[in-house]
Structure formats: C-alpha cells, structure tokens
Amino acid sequence: MFNDFSNLKMLAVAETRFASVIVMLRRFKKIKNALQAMVISDKWSCYREDDVGKARYIKEKLLDDLWWDEIEYIINFTDQIYEMLKVADTDKSCLHLIYEMWDSMLAKVKKIIYRHKRKALHEDSSFWDVIFLF
C-alpha cells in the first residue's frame, strides 16, 4: 500500500551496518508526507482491520507533530557525529585534524541539545553530560 504514495522505499535497519538507524531515520523523514497521506487515505481503513490497535497507534504517531520533532532532533544531533566520522573515514592522512573536528562536532551537538531542551549553554544537562563523557 505504501508504494501507492511514494517512489522511495522504506529502509530496514541492518544490524551489521554502522549508523543504519540514522540512515533509516533520514529516509523516514524523506517519506514523511507519503506516510501521512497513506494513513489518512481511504485504503488505510482496509489495512487497519488486521490489527485495529496497531493501526491506530501508527496513525497517531505519523500525524503527531511532536513525534516528528523528536525524529528531527535525533537526526540533527546524530548527523553531526555521523558527518565527522565520515570525514575521518578516509585513506588520506587526517589524524592531525581529528581533535579540531572532534571539538567542532561536540560544540555543534551541544548547541543542538541545549536548543532542544531550551537551556542556556552554561546550565546543566544530564543528556549532554552523557554525550560528553561518552
């Protein structure tokens, strides 16, 4: 049924691939409009007959702006880490750049986390503490 609403395909998480969850979330964001169109279409009522509770849950999530905001938040702060790792994953000599890239990446991640939590950069954040100590 999803193929009626999107040219892109959904991706599955491959446990053997690094950052596959991030890649999957990026794709999920790209197909957001198709997913929403699918659950508000008349065809969805036929699908939901299989499992009404599950269908209701999926529809609520896909139409929930706050849930999509959380997806966006996860993508935003993990993209910084992912991009830094992609730059460092090369055959070129870049070891001398790692510390600068690491510090820059951490600063970007901190800004994203604090903006999301609506905190000033000098305030405490238990989530940031976990990220920073990791």
N, C-alpha and C positions, 0 to 999 in steps of 0.2 A: 504494500500500500504506500509506503514512503516514497518509492520510486515515481509515483504519480505527481509528487510535489517537488522533487529535487533532482537535478542532474548529478549532483555529488552523492557519493555513497557514504554511509556511516563507517567508521573505523572501529575495529575491536582492539582492545588492549592486548598486546603481546608481551607476556611476562619476561621474555628473553631480550627485549629491546629496551635500552636505556631511554628514559623520558617518554615512553609510549603513552602514559597517561596524559602528559602535557600535550602531545601531538593530538591525541584523541579529543581533549577538551577544546583545542583550537578548531578542530573540524566541527565539533558540536556547535561552537559559536557561529561558524560559517553557515551551518544548516538550520540555524535557529528559526528563521522565518518559515522555512519549509516544514519544520516540525510543528510549529504553531498552527500553520494552515492545515496540516494533517489532522490535528486533534479537534479543530473546530469545523471540519468538513462533515458532511452527512455520512461519509464512509466510516467515520470513526465509531458511529453508533453500532454498526455491524461488528466491528472488531471488539468493542467493549463487552459484547455478550459472552465472550470466552471467560473473562475474569473482570467483573464489574469493579471490584475494589482496586485492582491494579490499574485498570484503565482510568479510573477517577484520579488516582494518585499521580499518574503520568501526566494527565491533562492539567491538573492543578500546578504541578512543578513547571511544566513547559510554558504556562501562561503567567507565572509568578515573576514579576519584575525583580523582586528582592533576591530570588534564587538566581536569576541571570546576573545580577550584580555580584553575587558571590563567585560565580563562574568567572566573570571578568576580573575580579580581584585575584583569584588564584592564577589565572593566566598572566596578569600583569606582573606579579612579583616573581613567579617562576620563570617567565620569559627572560628576565634579567640574568638569572643563574644559567639558564639554558644557552643564551647567546654568548655568555662569557666562556662556557665550556666548549661551544662550537669554535670560537676563535682560537682557543688554546689547543684544540684537537687538530693539529697540523704537523706536517713533516718539516716545516720551516722552524728555524731557531726563534723561539719567542719566550723562552724562560725568563729573560730579563724584563719582560712586560707583564708577567703574571701578577706580581704584587700590585702594580698600578691598576691592572684590570680588576683584581680582586677588591681593592679598596673602592674603586668606582662602582662596581657591581653592588657591593654592600651598601654604599650610600644611596643608590637608586632603590634598592629593596627597602631600606629603612624609610625613605620618603613615601613609598607606596603603602607600606604597612601603617605608618603613622597617619597618613591622609585618610586611609580607610577607617582607622579607629578614632579619627577626629581628635588627635592628640598633638601637642607641640613636641618637637624633636627632643627636648630635654626631659620630657616626662617619662615615667616608667611604662614599659610594655612587656608583659610576660612572653608574648609571642615573639617579639623582636629579640628578647634575651635568648630564647631557644634557638632562633635562626643564627644569631651572632655567635653563640657558644658552639654551635654545630661545626 
